[in-house]
Amino acid sequence: MSTTPKNLKTAHPLTFGLSMVAGIGLILLIGALAYGVAVGESANMNVISGLFIIGLLLFLSGLIGWLAVVRPFERFDDINVPQYTGHHGHESHGHAIVVSSPDESAPAEPHGETHHS
């Protein structure tokens, strides 16, 4: 059994490896473009094209592999649906949470007016 906590970025080697492949591809893409800009017209187009194509292939393979493994498009956070926190009922730290909709609440009194009985 692994003693590595699951909240570390390297705890899942497959997703970490795929993100590294995509990152290296992105570095090669940027490096090829930077080399082409820095050297100018005298740059070797075969080197630039090769680095760019290799970087593009690495980036796309890492991205597509990560999407296939993680599948982030299947789980969306909906801010209108409360997340289950593991607590039973609607209590938090000994205080009851009262949830009411605007239809159920009493009308608010205007500022400055107070009614005394």
Secondary structure, 3 states (H helix, E strand, C coil): CCCCCCCCCCCCHHHHHHHHHHHHHHHHHHHHHHHHHHHHHHCCHHHHHHHHHHHHHHHHHHHHHHHHHHCHHHCCCCCCCCCCCCCCCCEECCEECCCCCCCCCCCCCCCCCCCCC
